[in-house]
């Protein structure tokens, strides 16, 4: 390798961002941080900039940008703000690798820009594909970009597919994919018990350390619904050939079942540094700081079918994909509004799927005719979901 690969990290202060920088720090000869971005955690971003000395740091607002410049006075890092700056550091000619780890719809534009610019894109932002799957995959096909999935489930499937497989191709010889799910903190709760679930209980994931929003999505199984939609686009299969399986131990990260009767699985300790390291080094493998799995210590592994009566978000996601058009984008938008309201203690946990379903059924469906239409559908769905909150509080 003639020089270190230059990395733009979108979402540096989140759990994926921190895990990415942990792996990068273990291999300073291989990677150089070009840009770090964050939404509002200015102090945390400043600390990371002092440590990794990126050329650029990006925050959301001008106010936060001014504050970050003050914190980094005398530093080599140039501070920028806003969506245009996110797009710029994702598509910059000097960048080799983009880690797309911004949570939610906010990650769509910079991630798409990285694809259009032909980067190696490490996709940890599932909402980008959920919102704009066809448009996103068309851009991938036109560009020289390499797309590598970082969600542990999709990364596991990628590892179990034949060598040389590229995301977006039809997975030849595959019977079905099995996406594993831990079941979240409410796996054994009754529906009645979940009605009074608190944000503190919802974000206490039994196996993974994640941000608050994605932890709530895991508790509702919406995270698995979004992953199902993402898997359809990544691996060229319909939702009838992707099955969700509850696996509480989170040791088997996903499986591929082939037409010849073979089932291949990827196993490992539940630590996001493993798929991150694979994405950074692909097709090589490098140390990630993760211990080797001890199967004897792990003991028995359990699998069960999801309960879509108690967890209807999984059904809603599958139906949205089948409906097509802007339905997945509207599903995601309504979910983001509902989850934010739940975390603010303005909505019951069991009302999250109600907000989503009513948004999808009460609004006219829009064809996904391009990025402006998708973004407009996102806006309309957010406004409608916000209005619905008042009827359910």
C-alpha positions in Angstrom: 0.0 0.0 0.0 1.6 3.2 -1.2 -0.1 5.5 1.3 -2.8 5.2 4.0 -6.4 5.2 2.9 -8.1 8.5 3.6 -11.4 8.1 5.5 -14.4 10.4 5.9 -16.4 9.3 8.9 -20.1 10.5 8.8 -21.4 10.3 12.3 -18.1 10.2 14.3 -19.5 10.6 17.8 -22.1 7.8 17.6 -21.4 4.2 18.6 -20.4 3.1 15.1 -18.2 6.1 14.7 -16.4 5.4 18.0 -15.9 1.7 17.0 -14.6 2.8 13.6 -12.0 5.1 15.2 -11.0 2.4 17.6 -10.2 0.1 14.6 -8.5 2.9 12.7 -6.3 3.7 15.7 -5.1 0.1 15.8 -3.7 0.5 12.2 -2.2 4.0 11.8 -0.1 2.8 8.9 -3.2 1.8 6.9 -5.7 4.6 7.5 -5.7 8.4 7.7 -8.8 10.4 8.9 -9.7 13.0 6.4 -13.0 14.3 7.8 -15.1 13.8 10.9 -18.8 14.9 11.3 -21.3 15.1 14.1 -24.8 16.5 14.6 -24.7 18.3 17.9 -22.0 16.7 20.1 -19.5 19.5 19.7 -17.3 18.8 22.7 -17.0 15.1 21.8 -16.2 16.0 18.2 -13.6 18.5 19.3 -11.9 15.7 21.4 -11.8 13.4 18.4 -10.4 16.2 16.2 -7.6 16.8 18.6 -6.7 13.1 18.6 -7.0 12.3 14.9 -6.2 15.7 13.3 -8.6 15.5 10.3 -8.5 18.0 7.6 -12.2 18.8 8.1 -14.8 18.7 10.8 -18.5 19.2 10.0 -21.4 20.0 12.3 -25.0 20.7 11.5 -25.5 24.4 12.4 -23.5 27.6 12.1 -23.8 28.2 15.8 -22.1 24.8 16.5 -19.6 25.5 13.9 -18.5 28.7 15.6 -18.2 26.9 18.9 -16.2 24.1 17.4 -13.8 26.6 15.7 -13.2 28.2 19.1 -12.5 24.8 20.7 -10.1 23.9 17.9 -8.3 27.2 17.7 -4.8 26.7 16.4 -5.7 23.3 15.0 -5.1 22.1 11.4 -8.7 21.2 11.1 -11.0 23.3 9.0 -14.6 23.5 10.5 -17.6 23.5 8.2 -21.3 23.2 8.8 -24.6 22.1 7.1 -25.7 19.5 4.6 -23.6 20.9 1.7 -20.5 20.5 3.8 -21.5 16.9 4.6 -21.9 16.2 0.9 -18.6 17.9 0.1 -16.5 15.8 2.6 -18.2 12.6 1.4 -17.4 13.2 -2.2 -14.0 15.0 -1.9 -11.5 13.7 -4.5 -8.9 13.0 -1.8 -11.2 10.5 0.0 -10.9 6.8 -0.5 -13.4 5.4 2.1 -16.6 6.8 3.5 -18.1 5.3 6.6 -21.8 6.3 6.4 -22.9 6.1 10.1 -25.3 9.1 10.4 -28.5 7.9 12.0 -31.8 8.3 10.1 -32.8 10.2 6.9 -30.1 12.8 7.5 -27.5 10.4 6.2 -29.1 10.0 2.7 -27.6 12.9 0.8 -24.0 12.5 1.9 -24.1 8.7 1.5 -25.6 9.1 -2.0 -22.9 11.7 -2.8 -20.2 9.2 -1.8 -21.7 6.6 -4.1 -21.9 9.0 -7.0 -18.3 10.0 -6.4 -17.2 6.3 -6.7 -16.0 5.9 -3.2 -15.7 2.7 -1.1 -18.9 3.2 1.0 -19.2 1.4 4.3 -23.0 1.5 4.8 -24.0 1.7 8.4 -26.9 4.0 7.6 -29.7 1.6 6.6 -32.2 4.5 6.1 -30.4 5.6 2.9 -31.3 2.4 1.2 -34.8 2.2 2.8 -35.7 5.7 1.5 -34.1 5.6 -1.9 -33.4 1.9 -2.7 -33.9 1.9 -6.5 -32.3 5.3 -7.0 -29.4 4.4 -4.7 -28.7 1.1 -6.5 -28.9 2.7 -9.9 -26.3 5.2 -8.8 -24.1 2.3 -7.5 -24.4 0.6 -10.9 -23.4 3.8 -12.8 -20.5 4.6 -10.6 -17.2 2.9 -9.7 -18.2 2.8 -6.1 -17.9 -0.3 -3.9 -20.7 -0.8 -1.4 -19.9 -2.9 1.7 -22.7 -3.4 4.3 -21.7 -2.8 7.9 -24.8 -3.8 9.8 -23.8 -7.0 11.5 -26.6 -9.0 9.8 -25.9 -7.8 6.2 -22.2 -8.0 6.7 -22.6 -11.6 7.8 -24.7 -12.4 4.7 -22.0 -10.7 2.5 -19.4 -12.9 4.1 -21.4 -16.0 3.4 -22.0 -15.3 -0.3 -19.5 -16.5 -3.0 -16.2 -14.7 -3.3 -16.3 -11.8 -5.7 -20.0 -11.0 -5.0 -20.8 -7.3 -5.3 -23.8 -5.8 -3.5 -26.7 -5.1 -5.8 -26.2 -8.3 -7.9 -28.7 -11.1 -7.7 -27.4 -13.7 -5.3 -27.0 -16.8 -7.5 -28.0 -20.2 -6.1 -29.5 -18.7 -2.9 -32.7 -20.2 -1.6 -33.3 -17.6 1.2 -31.6 -15.3 3.7 -32.1 -15.6 7.4 -31.7 -12.3 9.3 -31.1 -12.9 12.9 -32.5 -10.5 15.6 -31.8 -10.6 19.3 -35.5 -9.8 20.1 -34.6 -6.7 22.0 -35.3 -6.0 25.7 -39.1 -6.7 25.3 -38.8 -10.1 23.7 -40.6 -11.9 26.5 -42.9 -9.0 27.5 -46.6 -9.2 27.0 -48.3 -6.6 24.9 -50.0 -5.2 28.0 -46.6 -4.8 29.7 -45.2 -3.0 26.7 -47.9 -0.3 26.9 -46.1 1.1 30.0 -42.5 0.6 28.8 -40.2 3.5 29.5 -37.5 4.9 27.3 -34.9 3.7 29.8 -36.2 0.2 29.5 -36.3 0.4 25.7 -32.8 1.6 25.2 -31.3 -1.1 27.5 -30.4 -3.6 24.8 -29.5 -7.1 26.1 -26.5 -7.6 23.8 -25.4 -4.6 21.8 -24.2 -1.1 22.7 -26.1 1.3 20.4 -27.6 4.8 20.2 -30.9 5.6 21.7 -32.9 5.7 18.4 -31.6 2.4 17.0 -32.1 0.8 20.4 -35.8 1.7 20.4 -36.0 0.4 16.8 -34.5 -2.9 18.1 -37.0 -3.0 20.9 -39.9 -2.6 18.4 -38.4 -4.8 15.7 -38.5 -1.9 13.3 -34.8 -2.1 13.1 -35.2 -5.6 11.7 -37.9 -4.3 9.4 -35.6 -1.7 8.0 -32.9 -4.3 7.7 -35.2 -6.5 5.7 -35.8 -3.7 3.2 -32.1 -3.0 3.1 -31.4 -6.7 2.4 -33.8 -6.8 -0.5 -31.9 -4.0 -2.2 -28.4 -5.2 -1.2 -28.8 -8.8 -2.3 -31.4 -8.6 -5.1 -34.0 -10.7 -3.4 -37.7 -10.2 -2.7 -39.1 -10.1 0.9 -40.5 -13.6 0.5 -37.0 -14.9 0.4 -35.8 -13.1 3.5 -36.8 -14.5 6.8 -36.3 -12.9 10.2 -35.3 -15.3 13.1 -35.1 -14.4 16.7 -31.7 -15.4 18.2 -31.3 -14.1 21.7 -27.6 -14.9 22.1 -26.6 -12.7 19.1 -23.8 -15.1 18.2 -25.0 -16.1 14.8 -25.2 -12.8 12.9 -27.1 -14.1 9.9 -27.3 -17.1 7.6 -27.5 -17.9 3.8 -29.4 -21.0 2.7 -28.5 -22.3 -0.7 -30.5 -24.3 -3.2 -28.4 -27.4 -2.6 -29.5 -27.6 1.0 -26.4 -25.9 2.5 -26.7 -23.2 5.2 -23.7 -21.0 5.8 -23.6 -18.7 8.9 -21.2 -16.1 10.2 -20.6 -16.3 14.0 -18.8 -14.0 16.3 -19.0 -12.0 19.6 -21.5 -9.2 19.4 -19.1 -6.3 18.6 -19.5 -3.9 15.7 -15.7 -3.6 15.3 -15.7 -7.0 13.5 -17.8 -5.9 10.5 -16.2 -2.4 10.5 -12.7 -4.0 10.3 -13.9 -6.2 7.4 -15.3 -3.1 5.6 -12.2 -1.1 6.1 -9.7 -3.8 5.0 -11.8 -5.7 2.5 -10.9 -8.1 0.9 -8.2 -8.4 3.6 -8.8 -9.0 7.3 -7.2 -7.1 10.1 -7.2 -7.1 13.9 -10.4 -5.5 15.2 -9.7 -5.7 19.0 -12.5 -8.3 19.3 -11.9 -11.6 21.1 -12.3 -14.9 19.4 -15.7 -16.6 20.0 -15.6 -19.4 22.5 -18.4 -21.7 21.5 -18.1 -23.9 24.6 -18.5 -20.9 26.9 -21.3 -19.6 24.7 -23.3 -22.8 25.2 -26.6 -23.4 23.6 -27.9 -21.3 20.8 -31.6 -20.6 20.5 -33.9 -19.6 17.6 -37.5 -18.7 17.4 -40.0 -17.0 15.1 -40.8 -13.3 15.7 -44.3 -12.5 17.1 -45.7 -9.9 14.6 -48.8 -9.4 16.8 -46.7 -8.0 19.6 -44.2 -6.4 17.2 -46.2 -5.2 14.2 -43.4 -2.9 12.9 -41.8 -5.9 11.1 -45.0 -6.5 9.2 -45.3 -2.8 8.4 -41.8 -2.7 6.9 -42.4 -5.8 4.7 -45.7 -4.3 3.5 -44.1 -1.0 2.7 -41.5 -2.6 0.6 -44.1 -4.6 -1.3 -46.1 -1.4 -1.9 -43.1 0.3 -3.4 -42.8 3.9 -4.5 -42.2 6.2 -1.6 -43.8 3.9 1.0 -40.5 2.8 2.6 -39.4 6.5 2.9 -42.7 7.4 4.5 -42.5 4.4 6.8 -39.0 5.5 7.9 -40.1 9.2 8.4 -43.1 8.2 10.5 -41.0 5.9 12.6 -38.4 8.6 13.3 -41.1 11.0 14.5 -42.8 8.4 16.7 -39.5 7.2 18.2 -38.5 10.7 19.0 -41.8 11.3 20.7 -41.5 8.1 22.7 -38.0 9.1 23.9 -39.4 12.5 24.9 -42.1 10.6 26.9 -44.8 12.0 24.7 -46.0 8.7 23.2 -46.5 5.2 24.5 -44.2 2.5 23.1 -47.1 0.5 21.7 -48.3 3.6 19.9 -45.2 3.8 17.7 -46.6 1.3 15.1 -50.0 3.0 15.2 -48.4 6.3 14.1 -46.5 4.5 11.3 -49.5 2.5 10.0 -51.9 5.4 10.1 -49.3 7.6 8.2 -49.0 4.9 5.5 -52.8 4.4 5.2 -54.0 7.9 5.5 -51.6 9.6 3.0 -51.8 9.1 -0.8 -49.0 7.0 -2.1 -46.3 8.7 -4.1 -44.2 7.2 -6.9 -40.4 7.4 -6.2 -39.7 9.4 -9.4 -36.5 10.9 -8.1 -34.7 12.3 -5.1 -36.8 15.5 -4.9 -40.0 13.3 -4.8 -38.5 11.0 -2.1 -37.5 14.0 0.1 -41.0 15.5 -0.4 -42.6 12.2 0.7 -40.3 12.2 3.7 -41.4 15.7 4.6 -45.1 15.1 4.2 -45.0 11.9 6.2 -43.2 13.7 9.1 -45.8 16.4 9.2 -48.6 13.9 9.2 -47.0 11.7 11.9 -46.5 14.8 14.0 -50.1 15.7 13.7 -51.1 12.2 14.7 -49.1 12.5 18.0 -51.7 14.8 19.4 -54.5 12.2 18.8 -52.6 9.4 20.6 -51.0 11.3 23.6 
